[in-house]
Protein backbone atom coordinates (compact mmCIF):
# COMPACT_ATOMS: atom_id res chain seq x y z
CA UNK A 1 0.00 0.00 0.00
CA UNK A 2 1.34 3.41 -0.98
CA UNK A 3 0.63 6.45 1.12
CA UNK A 4 0.99 9.97 -0.27
CA UNK A 5 1.69 12.80 2.18
CA UNK A 6 1.64 16.37 0.90
CA UNK A 7 0.55 19.89 1.65
CA UNK A 8 -3.07 20.65 0.76
CA UNK A 9 -4.09 22.16 -2.54
CA UNK A 10 -6.97 24.52 -3.19
CA UNK A 11 -8.96 21.62 -4.63
CA UNK A 12 -8.76 19.83 -1.25
CA UNK A 13 -10.45 22.58 0.77
CA UNK A 14 -14.07 21.41 0.62
CA UNK A 15 -13.18 17.80 1.44
CA UNK A 16 -10.96 18.92 4.34
CA UNK A 17 -13.70 21.13 5.80
CA UNK A 18 -16.16 18.22 5.64
CA UNK A 19 -13.57 15.88 7.19
CA UNK A 20 -12.90 18.32 10.05
CA UNK A 21 -16.63 18.62 10.75
CA UNK A 22 -17.11 14.84 10.78
CA UNK A 23 -14.10 14.12 12.99
CA UNK A 24 -14.75 16.93 15.46
CA UNK A 25 -18.43 16.03 15.93
CA UNK A 26 -17.56 12.34 16.32
CA UNK A 27 -14.78 13.05 18.83
CA UNK A 28 -16.95 15.31 20.96
CA UNK A 29 -19.73 12.70 20.91
CA UNK A 30 -17.35 9.88 21.94
CA UNK A 31 -15.94 12.04 24.74
CA UNK A 32 -19.46 12.69 26.03
CA UNK A 33 -19.30 16.42 25.38
CA UNK A 34 -21.41 16.71 22.22
CA UNK A 35 -23.43 19.50 23.82
CA UNK A 36 -20.41 21.84 23.55
CA UNK A 37 -21.48 23.04 20.12
CA UNK A 38 -19.69 26.39 20.37
CA UNK A 39 -16.42 24.63 21.22
CA UNK A 40 -16.87 22.34 18.23
CA UNK A 41 -17.42 25.34 15.98
CA UNK A 42 -14.30 27.03 17.37
CA UNK A 43 -12.26 23.88 16.74
CA UNK A 44 -13.58 23.64 13.17
CA UNK A 45 -12.77 27.30 12.49
CA UNK A 46 -9.25 26.83 13.87
CA UNK A 47 -8.59 23.89 11.56
CA UNK A 48 -9.91 25.88 8.59
CA UNK A 49 -7.57 28.74 9.51
CA UNK A 50 -4.58 26.39 9.68
CA UNK A 51 -5.24 25.15 6.16
CA UNK A 52 -5.79 28.70 4.89
CA UNK A 53 -2.51 29.85 6.48
CA UNK A 54 -0.66 27.01 4.80
CA UNK A 55 -2.12 27.83 1.40
CA UNK A 56 -1.63 31.61 1.72
CA UNK A 57 1.97 31.37 2.92
CA UNK A 58 2.85 28.33 0.81
CA UNK A 59 3.86 26.51 3.98
CA UNK A 60 6.00 29.30 5.45
CA UNK A 61 3.70 30.36 8.32
CA UNK A 62 1.91 27.10 8.97
CA UNK A 63 2.42 23.66 7.49
CA UNK A 64 -0.60 21.45 7.19
CA UNK A 65 -0.19 17.97 5.77
CA UNK A 66 -2.76 15.64 4.24
CA UNK A 67 -2.37 11.97 3.45
CA UNK A 68 -4.02 9.79 0.82
CA UNK A 69 -4.02 6.10 0.04
Secondary structure, DSSP 8 states (H G I E B T S, - for coil): ---EEEE--GGGHHHHHHHHHHHHHHHHHHTT-TT-HHHHHHHHHHHHHHHHHHHHHTTSS---EEEE-
